[in-house]
C-alpha cells in the first residue's frame, strides 16, 4: 500500500477561507484522522466528528485532564465538563433558559435591529461595529439583566481573550502554570468578567427580578440549585460565546450573499427562505470551526489508534464541508437539506443558545433587506479576520442603497 503524503501547511483564512476549504478536502480524503507534530489528533470527516461528539465517555470535554496536577479553573463551565455533573448543570440551567424565554425575546430583537439600522446615517457603515456586534450584545445583556451600556466592557474582555494564540494546543496551561500571555489575555479579563457578573448574582439573591440571572438563582431540580460560581460561569459563557458567534454569523451571512448574487435575489423575492439561508451560512461558514476533547482511554477512529490522554480536535468546518454528507459542499445552496450541519455542535454539548442565534440571524437579515434595496461590501475594503479556530470578519464595510 502506497504511503500517504504528509499534509501541506494549513492555509490562513485571509481569503475568506477558500484555500482552507480545499486543504480540508484533501485532509478528508488523505488524512481523515491526523496526528500533528504536537501529538494532537485532528478529525475531519462528518461521520467521525459526530462519533467523537456523541461519546463523552471516551472523548472527554474536561481539558484539564491534559494537566492532571494543575488546578482545574473551568470545572463548572457547561462546555468543558462531562456527565454526571454536566447533566445536572444543564438541567438546572434549562429550567431558566427555556424555549419560552427565548421566544419571548423576539419582539425586542426586532425592535433593537430596527433601532440600530435606523440610527445609521448615509450610504455606508461597518456591519460589525454598527450592527452585528451591538445587536447580540444588547440582547444578551438585557436577557441577563446587566446594563447594555456596559457593552464596551464586554467587548474589551472578548477582544483580549480572542486574541490569544496557542502554537501547540497541548501546551495550554492551567492554574499557576499559565504563561504571561495567558495571564494577561485570558485570566485577567475572565476574572474581571466573573467579578462583574458575581456582583449582579449577589444582588439578585437579595432583590430578584424577571431577568435570566434571577431565574438561574431560583432554578431548582430535585432540591438542587445552582451556586453563585455556576451562575457566573454560565452567564459568562452566554455573554462571550453568544455575542461572538452571532456577530460572526451575521457577517458571514452578508459575505455569502455578496458572493452569491443569485441567492441574494432569491431571498429578497421570498423571505420565507431566510431561515434556510441562515442554516446554509452556518454550514458553509460556521463561526466556531473546531471543538476539543481529551481521550480517556486508548481508542481507534477511522483506522487510527489514539492513545489515552491525547487532545482530539474535531473540525466542525471540515465536517460541514464533507462531500460524503453534503454534495458540492463549497456551493452556497439554501435549498439543500442542511439540518445535519453541526455548527452548533452535537450530542450532550449541543449549543443551548442555538435557537436564540437562529432567531437573531433571521431577524437581522430581514431588517437589513427591509431597509436597504442594495447591500454590497465596499470596493477595496480591507477585511480583517478572526484567528484560527474562528471563521468570521472583525470588520465589514458596506455600501448600501436605501429601500
C-alpha positions in Angstrom: 0.0 0.0 0.0 1.4 3.4 -1.0 2.3 5.7 1.9 0.2 8.8 2.1 1.9 12.1 1.6 2.2 14.5 4.5 -0.4 17.3 4.5 0.6 20.7 3.3 0.7 23.6 5.8 -2.7 24.7 6.8 -3.7 27.9 4.9 -5.0 31.0 6.7 -8.5 32.4 6.2 -7.4 35.7 4.8 -9.0 34.9 1.5 -12.3 34.2 3.2 -11.4 30.6 3.8 -11.5 29.4 0.2 -7.9 28.0 0.2 -8.7 26.4 3.6 -11.7 24.7 2.1 -9.5 23.0 -0.5 -7.0 22.0 2.2 -9.7 20.4 4.3 -11.0 18.5 1.3 -7.5 16.9 0.9 -7.4 16.2 4.7 -10.7 14.4 4.5 -9.5 12.3 1.6 -6.0 11.6 2.6 -5.8 12.2 6.4 -9.3 11.9 7.9 -7.7 11.5 11.4 -4.3 13.2 11.5 -1.8 13.4 14.3 0.1 16.7 14.1 3.6 17.5 15.2 2.3 18.3 18.7 0.6 14.9 19.2 -2.9 16.4 18.7 -5.3 14.3 16.7 -7.4 16.3 14.1 -10.7 14.8 12.9 -12.1 15.9 9.5 -14.9 13.7 8.3 -18.6 14.4 9.2 -19.3 10.9 10.5 -16.1 10.8 12.6 -16.8 14.2 14.1 -20.3 13.0 15.1 -18.8 9.9 16.6 -16.4 11.9 18.8 -19.1 14.4 20.0 -21.5 11.6 20.7 -19.2 9.6 23.0 -18.2 11.7 26.1 -17.1 8.6 28.0 -14.2 8.1 25.6 -13.8 11.7 24.3 -13.9 13.9 27.4 -14.6 17.6 27.4 -12.6 18.1 30.6 -9.5 19.6 29.1 -7.8 19.9 32.5 -7.1 16.2 32.1 -4.1 17.3 30.0 -2.7 18.8 33.2 -3.9 16.5 35.9 -1.7 18.0 38.6 -2.9 21.6 37.9 -5.8 23.5 39.4 -9.0 23.0 37.3 -10.2 26.5 36.6 -13.1 25.6 34.5 -14.8 22.7 36.2 -18.2 24.3 36.3 -18.4 25.6 32.7 -21.0 23.6 30.7 -18.9 23.3 27.6 -15.9 21.7 29.4 -17.4 19.2 31.8 -18.7 15.6 31.5 -21.6 13.7 32.9 -22.9 13.4 35.5 -22.1 17.0 36.5 -22.8 18.2 33.0 -26.3 16.6 33.1 -27.1 18.2 36.4 -26.0 21.7 35.5 -27.7 21.5 32.1 -31.0 20.5 33.7 -30.7 23.4 36.1 -29.8 26.0 33.5 -32.5 24.7 31.2 -35.1 25.4 33.9 -34.3 29.1 33.5 -33.1 29.4 29.9 -36.2 27.9 28.4 -37.6 28.0 24.8 -40.3 30.3 26.1 -37.7 32.7 27.5 -36.0 32.8 24.1 -39.3 33.1 22.1 -40.4 36.0 24.3 -37.3 37.9 23.2 -38.4 38.1 19.6 -40.3 41.5 19.7 -37.4 43.1 21.5 -34.9 41.7 19.0 -37.0 43.1 16.1 -37.2 46.5 17.9 -33.4 46.6 18.5 -32.5 45.6 15.0 -34.7 48.4 13.6 -33.3 51.0 16.0 -29.7 50.1 15.2 -30.2 50.3 11.4 -32.4 53.4 11.6 -29.6 55.1 13.5 -27.2 54.7 10.6 -26.7 57.8 8.5 -25.5 58.0 5.0 -24.9 55.2 2.5 -22.1 53.4 4.2 -21.4 51.8 7.5 -19.5 48.9 9.1 -21.8 46.0 9.6 -19.8 44.6 12.6 -19.2 47.7 14.5 -22.7 49.3 13.9 -25.0 46.3 13.8 -23.6 42.7 14.0 -21.7 43.3 17.3 -24.1 45.6 19.3 -27.3 43.6 18.4 -26.5 40.3 20.2 -24.6 42.0 23.0 -27.6 44.2 23.9 -29.9 41.2 23.6 -27.8 39.0 25.9 -27.1 41.9 28.4 -30.9 42.6 28.7 -31.6 38.9 28.9 -29.2 38.5 31.8 -30.3 41.7 33.4 -27.0 43.6 33.2 -26.6 47.1 31.7 -26.4 47.0 27.9 -24.4 50.3 28.3 -21.5 48.2 29.6 -21.0 46.6 26.1 -17.7 48.4 25.8 -16.6 46.4 28.8 -17.8 43.1 27.3 -16.0 43.9 24.0 -12.8 44.6 25.7 -12.9 41.3 27.6 -13.8 39.3 24.4 -11.2 41.1 22.2 -8.5 40.2 24.7 -9.5 36.6 25.1 -10.0 36.1 21.3 -6.5 37.4 20.6 -4.8 34.6 22.4 -2.8 32.3 20.1 -1.6 28.9 21.1 1.1 27.4 18.8 1.0 24.0 20.4 -2.6 23.1 21.8 -1.1 20.6 24.1 0.8 23.4 25.8 -2.3 25.1 27.1 -1.7 26.0 30.7 -3.9 25.8 33.7 -3.7 27.3 37.1 -0.3 28.6 38.3 1.4 27.1 35.2 -0.3 29.7 32.9 2.1 31.7 30.9 2.4 35.5 30.8 0.3 35.8 27.7 -2.4 33.6 29.0 -2.4 35.5 32.3 -2.8 38.9 30.5 -5.1 37.9 27.6 -7.3 35.3 29.2 -7.2 35.1 33.0 -7.3 38.8 33.7 -10.3 39.6 31.6 -12.1 36.4 32.6 -11.6 37.3 36.3 -12.9 40.9 35.6 -16.0 39.5 33.9 -16.6 37.0 36.6 -16.3 39.6 39.3 -18.7 41.8 37.3 -21.3 39.1 36.9 -20.9 37.9 40.6 -22.0 41.4 41.7 -25.2 41.0 39.8 -25.8 37.4 41.0 -25.4 38.6 44.6 -27.8 41.4 44.0 -30.4 39.1 42.5 -30.3 36.8 45.5 -31.4 39.8 47.6 -33.5 41.6 45.0 -34.9 39.1 42.5 -36.3 40.3 39.2 -37.6 38.9 36.0 -34.2 38.5 34.2 -32.3 35.4 33.4 -29.8 35.8 36.4 -32.8 35.9 38.7 -34.3 32.8 37.1 -31.0 31.0 37.4 -30.8 31.9 41.1 -34.3 30.4 41.6 -33.8 27.3 39.4 -34.2 24.1 41.3 -34.2 20.4 40.2 -34.8 17.7 42.8 -33.9 20.0 45.6 -30.6 21.1 44.0 -29.9 24.7 42.9 -27.0 26.5 41.1 -24.1 28.0 43.1 -23.0 31.6 42.5 -20.0 30.3 40.7 -22.1 28.1 38.4 -24.4 31.0 37.5 -21.4 33.3 36.8 -19.8 30.7 34.6 -23.0 30.2 32.6 -23.6 34.0 32.3 -20.0 34.5 31.1 -20.3 31.6 28.6 -23.6 33.1 27.2 -22.2 36.6 27.1 -19.0 35.6 25.3 -19.9 32.7 23.1 -23.4 34.2 22.3 -22.3 37.6 21.1 -19.1 36.5 19.3 -20.7 33.6 17.4 -23.8 35.6 16.4 -21.8 38.6 15.4 -19.7 36.4 13.1 -22.8 34.6 11.8 -24.3 38.0 10.6 -21.0 39.0 8.9 -20.8 35.6 7.3 -24.4 35.9 6.0 -23.6 39.2 4.2 -20.3 37.6 2.8 -22.2 34.6 1.4 -24.9 36.8 -0.2 -22.2 39.1 -1.7 -20.5 36.0 -3.3 -23.8 34.6 -4.4 -26.0 37.3 -6.0 -28.5 34.7 -7.3 -29.2 33.6 -3.7 -29.3 37.3 -2.6 -32.0 38.0 -5.2 -33.9 34.8 -4.3 -34.1 35.7 -0.6 -35.2 39.3 -1.4 -38.0 37.8 -3.5 -39.0 35.2 -0.9 -38.5 36.0 2.7 -39.7 32.5 3.6 -36.3 31.1 2.8 -34.5 33.4 5.3 -34.2 30.6 7.9 -32.8 28.2 5.2 -30.3 30.9 4.2 -29.1 31.3 7.8 -28.8 27.5 8.1 -26.7 27.3 4.9 -24.5 30.1 6.1 -23.8 28.2 9.3 -22.9 25.1 7.3 -20.6 26.9 4.8 -19.0 29.3 7.3 -19.5 28.1 10.9 -18.2 30.8 13.3 -16.7 28.3 15.6 -14.7 25.9 13.5 -13.4 23.3 16.0 -14.0 21.7 19.3 -11.6 20.0 21.7 -11.8 16.7 23.6 -9.3 14.5 25.5 -9.3 10.7 25.3 -10.0 8.9 28.5 -8.7 5.6 27.1 -6.9 4.2 24.0 -9.4 4.1 21.1 -9.5 3.8 17.4 -11.1 6.2 14.9 -11.1 5.8 11.1 -8.4 3.1 11.5 -6.1 5.3 13.5 -5.2 4.4 17.1 -5.4 7.3 19.5 -3.7 6.8 22.9 -5.3 7.8 26.2 -4.7 11.3 27.4 -4.4 12.9 24.0 -6.1 16.0 22.7 -8.6 15.4 19.9 -9.7 18.3 17.7 -12.8 17.6 15.6 -13.3 20.1 12.8 -16.8 21.4 12.6 -15.9 23.3 9.5 -14.5 20.3 7.7 -17.5 18.2 8.8 -19.8 20.7 7.4 -17.9 20.6 4.0 -17.7 16.8 3.8 -18.8 15.6 0.4 -20.0 12.4 1.9 -22.8 14.3 3.6 -23.1 17.5 1.5 -22.9 17.2 -2.3 -20.9 20.1 -3.8 -20.1 21.4 -0.3 -18.5 24.7 -1.4 -21.6 25.7 -3.3 -23.9 28.1 -1.3 -27.3 26.5 -1.7 -30.1 27.5 0.7 -32.4 24.8 -0.8 -30.2 21.9 0.4 -31.1 19.9 3.4 -28.7 21.4 5.9 -30.2 20.2 9.2 -27.3 17.8 9.5 -24.9 20.7 9.7 -23.1 20.8 13.1 -22.1 24.4 13.6 -23.9 24.3 16.9 -22.3 21.1 17.9 -23.8 17.6 18.5 -24.6 15.4 21.4 -24.8 16.4 25.0 -22.9 19.7 24.3 -25.3 20.9 21.6 -25.4 24.6 22.0 -28.2 25.8 24.3 -28.2 29.2 22.6 -28.7 27.8 19.1 -32.4 28.9 19.0 -31.5 32.4 20.1 -28.7 32.6 17.5 -31.0 31.4 14.7 -33.7 33.9 15.7 -31.3 36.8 15.8 -29.9 35.8 12.4 -33.3 35.6 10.9 -34.5 39.0 12.3 -31.2 40.7 11.4 -31.3 39.6 7.8 -34.9 40.6 7.4 -34.2 44.0 8.9 -31.2 44.5 6.5 -33.4 43.5 3.5 -36.2 45.7 4.6 -34.1 48.9 4.9 -31.7 48.5 2.0 -32.5 47.8 -1.6 -28.8 47.1 -2.3 -26.1 45.9 0.1 -22.5 45.4 -1.1 -19.1 45.2 0.5 -17.4 48.5 -0.1 -15.0 48.0 -3.0 -11.3 47.9 -1.9 -12.3 47.3 1.7 -9.6 45.5 3.7 -11.2 42.8 5.7 -9.7 41.6 9.0 -10.5 38.0 10.1 -10.6 36.4 13.5 -7.8 34.0 14.4 -7.7 30.3 13.6 -10.5 28.3 15.3 -13.0 31.0 14.3 -14.3 31.9 10.9 -15.6 35.5 10.6 -14.6 39.1 10.0 -13.7 41.7 12.5 -14.9 44.4 10.2 -17.2 44.6 7.2 -17.5 48.0 5.5 -20.7 48.1 3.4 -22.1 50.5 0.8 -25.9 50.5 0.7 -28.9 52.0 -1.1 -31.9 52.6 1.0 -35.2 50.9 0.1 
